[in-house]
Structure formats: structure tokens, C-alpha cells
């Protein structure tokens, strides 16, 4: 028994040191670097971006990384105009955007976009037709879809949002969005709004889902990491980091880190699907 315990302890210790060594090795690319990286755009990216930035800046205090949201359209426009170094987008940049700005795209994760309601709402599954009718404003009360006798409070994102673009295209089939929907500015703001409104319905990056909201199945398929990875859940998209021209120096090393073993482990840890 004592021998087995020693073996288990030794395996755990070795595993810790190997893991630490792997992480340190991936961070070694930043040794001797100093400077600033400015990042903005899609809000689905922010948890991973922050986690990466913290790891880098803790070890290399001469590197400064700023991260802002604003939505995919803002990220693409600002990086194209040279206002930031990396523009994040939850959609693939359009051909005209690529041509205009000379963008280079780096897809480091796959994410889903799922309908969410307040946890007290018993509705946990909707058909594609029901979702389209709810967001078009033709179904206006929850009891029409098996919920409480109460009005539906719609929440959506602004038109620069990549999350909105993917949801509109793949969940709503490019159908109408009701003009009376409440507009929120980020995935985090959407989650907060729905978690505080018992009659709310909205949509968020699957990577942002937690117990404060309840995910709703689409045609019987739940918005889970497993279903996104397998391709069974249809409302999915790549998460991109875009640069104006080929990245170089510190910016290139940051993007390379996203694809490293350490970076991809952080992707998975934050509820997204790694690409490697």
C-alpha cells in the first residue's frame, strides 16, 4: 500500500513538473521582449485573450497587453485602420474587408452560439421555426412554446457583432429580427441581462454559458461543447484574430502562442473547441 502511494505521489509530482515545463517552454518565445500589444473586437474571445495576456505579463513585465471589446466589426475596422495590432472577430472577415485592409486571418478556436433563457424558465428546447418566430416578434408570449403565461422579452446584439451575424445566418436563416428587441453590447452583457430577467431570451457564445443562464436546445440538439466539436450543433463559427498584413515581432509571437499546446489548453479550459 505504501509503495503504491509513493508511486502515485511520484507520478503526480512528475506530471506537475512536466506540465510546468511545457508551459514555460511555450512562454519562452517572449524572453527578452518588451513592448505593447493592442487588442480589440469580438467579445467571445475576451476570456482566452485575458488569460493569455495575464500569463505573458506576469512572467515578462516589460510586455503590456491591452484588451477591449466592441464587437467583430469594430475589431476588423480598427486593425485595418492601424488603431490596434490584433482585431478579433467571431466571423470570417468579408472578402471586401480582406482586400481593403490586407487582412491576415488566424482561426484559433471554434465556438457555438446558443439561445439562453433565465434558469427559472422551464423552456429548454425549441424548434428552428419557433426560434425564428420568437426573434421575428410573431410569437410574443412564453405559453405559446410551453412556458409561463408571460410576455417574451427579446435581447439581441448590435449589428457589428459577429455573434449576432452567426446567429442571424445559422439560427434565424437570415430572417427578420424584431425591432423592439433590447440591444446589449457584449456576450457578458447578454448573459447578465438574461440572468436578471425571468422572461428574457437571448443568445450567447457557448464559451460564456454558465449556471446563471439556461441553454436551449435547437431541434433537440443542445448547445454543448461536445455537440459543437462533433458538428451536430449547427450554430457554430470560428474565432479569428486578424492582423493588417503578416504579423511580426511581438504580435506574431502572441498569435503563435494561441496555437501552442499551452494556448490551446487555455482555449479548452474556457469552454471553446481547440483547433489543434
C-alpha positions as CSV (number, residue, x, y, z in Angstrom):
1,X,0.0,0.0,0.0
2,X,2.8,2.4,1.0
3,X,4.7,1.6,-2.2
4,X,1.6,2.3,-4.3
5,X,1.1,5.6,-2.6
6,X,4.7,6.6,-3.3
7,X,4.3,5.7,-6.9
8,X,1.1,7.7,-7.2
9,X,2.7,10.7,-5.5
10,X,5.8,10.5,-7.8
11,X,3.6,10.3,-10.9
12,X,1.6,13.4,-9.7
13,X,4.8,15.3,-8.9
14,X,6.3,14.4,-12.3
15,X,3.1,15.4,-14.1
16,X,3.2,18.8,-12.4
17,X,6.8,19.5,-13.4
18,X,6.2,18.3,-16.9
19,X,3.2,20.4,-17.2
20,X,5.0,23.4,-15.8
21,X,8.0,22.8,-18.2
22,X,5.7,22.6,-21.2
23,X,4.0,25.9,-20.2
24,X,7.3,27.6,-19.5
25,X,8.6,26.3,-22.9
26,X,5.7,27.9,-24.7
27,X,6.2,31.2,-22.9
28,X,10.0,31.2,-23.6
29,X,9.2,32.7,-27.0
30,X,8.7,36.0,-25.3
31,X,12.1,36.1,-23.5
32,X,13.8,39.4,-23.9
33,X,10.8,41.1,-25.5
34,X,9.4,44.4,-24.5
35,X,6.6,46.4,-26.0
36,X,2.8,46.7,-26.3
37,X,0.1,44.7,-28.0
38,X,-3.3,46.4,-28.5
39,X,-6.3,44.0,-29.0
40,X,-10.0,44.7,-29.5
41,X,-13.1,43.4,-31.2
42,X,-15.2,40.2,-30.6
43,X,-16.2,39.7,-27.1
44,X,-16.4,35.9,-27.3
45,X,-12.6,36.0,-27.4
46,X,-12.0,38.0,-24.3
47,X,-11.7,35.3,-21.6
48,X,-9.0,33.5,-23.6
49,X,-7.3,36.8,-24.5
50,X,-7.2,37.9,-20.9
51,X,-5.9,34.5,-19.7
52,X,-3.1,34.6,-22.3
53,X,-2.2,38.2,-21.5
54,X,-2.0,37.5,-17.8
55,X,0.4,34.6,-18.3
56,X,2.7,36.6,-20.5
57,X,2.7,39.8,-18.5
58,X,3.3,38.0,-15.2
59,X,6.4,36.4,-16.5
60,X,7.6,39.3,-18.7
61,X,6.5,42.6,-17.1
62,X,8.1,44.7,-19.9
63,X,5.3,43.4,-22.2
64,X,2.0,45.3,-21.9
65,X,-1.2,43.9,-23.5
66,X,-4.5,45.8,-23.6
67,X,-7.8,44.1,-24.5
68,X,-11.1,45.7,-25.4
69,X,-14.4,44.5,-26.8
70,X,-16.5,46.4,-29.3
71,X,-17.7,43.5,-31.5
72,X,-16.3,41.9,-34.6
73,X,-16.9,44.8,-36.9
74,X,-15.0,47.1,-34.6
75,X,-12.1,44.7,-34.4
76,X,-11.8,44.3,-38.1
77,X,-12.2,48.1,-38.8
78,X,-9.7,49.2,-36.1
79,X,-7.0,46.7,-37.0
80,X,-7.5,47.6,-40.7
81,X,-7.0,51.2,-39.9
82,X,-3.9,50.6,-37.8
83,X,-5.5,51.6,-34.5
84,X,-4.8,48.3,-32.9
85,X,-2.5,45.3,-33.5
86,X,-4.9,42.4,-33.4
87,X,-8.6,42.7,-34.3
88,X,-10.7,39.8,-33.0
89,X,-13.8,38.6,-34.9
90,X,-16.4,35.9,-34.4
91,X,-17.0,35.7,-38.1
92,X,-14.6,35.3,-41.0
93,X,-13.8,38.8,-42.4
94,X,-15.6,39.5,-45.7
95,X,-13.7,39.4,-49.0
96,X,-14.1,43.2,-49.3
97,X,-12.6,43.7,-45.8
98,X,-9.7,41.4,-46.5
99,X,-9.0,43.2,-49.8
100,X,-9.4,46.7,-48.4
101,X,-7.2,46.2,-45.3
102,X,-4.9,43.4,-46.4
103,X,-6.0,41.3,-43.5
104,X,-4.4,38.0,-42.4
105,X,-6.7,35.7,-40.5
106,X,-5.9,33.2,-37.8
107,X,-8.6,30.9,-36.6
108,X,-7.5,29.5,-33.2
109,X,-10.9,28.2,-31.9
110,X,-14.4,27.0,-32.8
111,X,-17.3,28.3,-30.8
112,X,-21.1,27.9,-30.8
113,X,-23.8,30.4,-30.4
114,X,-26.8,29.2,-28.3
115,X,-30.2,30.5,-27.2
116,X,-30.4,31.2,-23.5
117,X,-33.2,31.9,-21.1
118,X,-33.5,32.6,-17.3
119,X,-32.9,29.5,-15.2
120,X,-36.4,29.7,-13.8
121,X,-37.9,29.4,-17.3
122,X,-38.9,25.8,-17.9
123,X,-38.4,26.1,-21.7
124,X,-35.4,24.1,-22.6
125,X,-36.0,23.1,-26.2
126,X,-37.3,25.0,-29.3
127,X,-37.6,24.1,-32.9
128,X,-35.9,26.2,-35.6
129,X,-39.4,27.5,-36.6
130,X,-40.1,28.6,-33.0
131,X,-36.8,30.4,-32.6
132,X,-37.3,32.3,-35.9
133,X,-40.8,33.3,-34.9
134,X,-39.7,34.4,-31.4
135,X,-36.9,36.6,-32.7
136,X,-39.1,37.9,-35.5
137,X,-41.7,39.0,-32.9
138,X,-44.5,36.8,-34.2
139,X,-44.5,34.7,-31.1
140,X,-44.7,37.1,-28.2
141,X,-45.7,35.0,-25.1
142,X,-44.0,32.1,-23.5
143,X,-47.0,29.9,-23.1
144,X,-47.1,29.5,-26.9
145,X,-43.9,27.4,-26.6
146,X,-44.7,25.6,-23.3
147,X,-43.5,28.3,-20.9
148,X,-45.2,30.5,-18.4
149,X,-48.1,32.9,-19.1
150,X,-45.9,35.9,-19.6
151,X,-44.5,38.1,-22.4
152,X,-41.3,37.3,-24.1
153,X,-38.5,39.8,-23.6
154,X,-36.2,39.7,-26.5
155,X,-32.5,40.5,-26.3
156,X,-30.1,40.8,-29.2
157,X,-26.7,42.3,-30.1
158,X,-25.8,45.3,-32.3
159,X,-25.1,44.9,-36.0
160,X,-21.3,45.0,-35.6
161,X,-21.4,41.8,-33.5
162,X,-20.1,38.6,-35.0
163,X,-22.2,36.6,-32.6
164,X,-25.3,38.3,-34.0
165,X,-24.1,37.7,-37.6
166,X,-23.7,33.9,-37.0
167,X,-26.9,33.6,-35.1
168,X,-28.9,35.5,-37.7
169,X,-27.4,33.4,-40.5
170,X,-27.4,29.9,-39.0
171,X,-30.2,30.0,-36.4
172,X,-32.6,32.6,-38.0
173,X,-31.8,31.6,-41.6
174,X,-31.3,35.3,-42.3
175,X,-34.9,36.0,-41.2
176,X,-36.1,39.2,-39.6
177,X,-35.2,40.4,-36.1
178,X,-37.9,42.2,-34.2
179,X,-37.3,46.0,-33.9
180,X,-38.4,46.0,-30.2
181,X,-35.6,43.7,-29.1
182,X,-33.3,45.1,-26.4
183,X,-29.8,45.6,-27.7
184,X,-26.8,44.7,-25.5
185,X,-23.1,45.3,-26.2
186,X,-21.3,42.1,-25.5
187,X,-21.6,38.4,-24.6
188,X,-21.1,39.3,-21.0
189,X,-23.8,41.9,-21.1
190,X,-26.2,39.5,-22.7
191,X,-25.6,36.9,-20.1
192,X,-26.1,39.4,-17.3
193,X,-29.3,40.7,-18.8
194,X,-30.9,37.3,-19.3
195,X,-29.8,36.1,-15.9
196,X,-31.7,39.1,-14.3
197,X,-34.9,38.9,-16.4
198,X,-37.2,35.8,-15.8
199,X,-38.9,36.3,-19.1
200,X,-35.8,37.0,-21.2
201,X,-34.5,35.2,-24.3
202,X,-31.2,35.9,-25.9
203,X,-28.1,34.2,-27.4
204,X,-24.5,34.0,-26.3
205,X,-21.2,32.4,-27.2
206,X,-21.3,28.8,-25.8
207,X,-18.0,29.6,-24.1
208,X,-19.8,32.2,-22.0
209,X,-22.6,29.9,-20.8
210,X,-22.7,29.1,-17.1
211,X,-25.3,28.4,-14.4
212,X,-26.5,32.0,-14.4
213,X,-28.4,31.2,-17.7
214,X,-30.0,28.1,-19.2
215,X,-29.1,26.9,-22.6
216,X,-31.9,25.9,-25.0
217,X,-31.7,23.0,-27.4
218,X,-32.2,23.7,-31.1
219,X,-34.3,21.0,-32.8
220,X,-33.4,18.7,-30.0
221,X,-29.6,19.4,-30.1
222,X,-28.2,21.1,-27.0
223,X,-25.6,23.9,-27.4
224,X,-22.7,21.9,-25.7
225,X,-19.0,21.7,-26.3
226,X,-19.4,18.1,-27.3
227,X,-22.1,18.8,-29.9
228,X,-20.1,21.7,-31.4
229,X,-16.9,19.6,-31.6
230,X,-18.8,16.8,-33.4
231,X,-20.6,19.1,-35.8
232,X,-24.0,18.1,-34.6
233,X,-24.9,21.5,-33.2
234,X,-25.3,23.7,-36.3
235,X,-24.9,27.3,-35.0
236,X,-21.1,27.3,-34.8
237,X,-18.3,29.6,-36.1
238,X,-14.6,30.1,-35.9
239,X,-13.0,32.6,-33.6
240,X,-10.4,34.7,-35.6
241,X,-7.6,37.0,-34.7
242,X,-6.8,39.3,-37.6
243,X,-3.8,41.4,-38.4
244,X,-3.1,44.0,-41.1
245,X,-0.6,42.2,-43.2
246,X,1.6,39.4,-41.9
247,X,2.2,39.8,-38.2
248,X,5.7,40.3,-37.0
249,X,7.7,40.6,-33.7
250,X,5.7,40.6,-30.5
251,X,2.3,40.3,-32.3
252,X,3.4,37.2,-34.2
253,X,4.6,35.6,-31.0
254,X,1.3,36.3,-29.3
255,X,-0.6,34.7,-32.2
256,X,1.8,31.7,-32.3
257,X,1.2,31.3,-28.6
258,X,-2.6,30.9,-29.2
259,X,-1.7,27.8,-31.3
260,X,0.8,26.4,-28.9
261,X,-0.1,23.5,-26.6
262,X,-0.4,25.9,-23.7
263,X,-2.6,28.3,-25.7
264,X,-4.9,25.6,-27.0
265,X,-5.2,24.2,-23.4
266,X,-6.5,27.6,-22.4
267,X,-9.0,27.6,-25.2
268,X,-10.4,24.3,-24.0
269,X,-10.4,25.5,-20.4
270,X,-12.6,28.4,-21.3
271,X,-15.3,26.3,-22.9
272,X,-14.2,26.6,-26.5
273,X,-13.1,24.0,-29.1
274,X,-9.4,24.0,-29.9
275,X,-8.3,23.8,-33.5
276,X,-5.3,21.6,-32.7
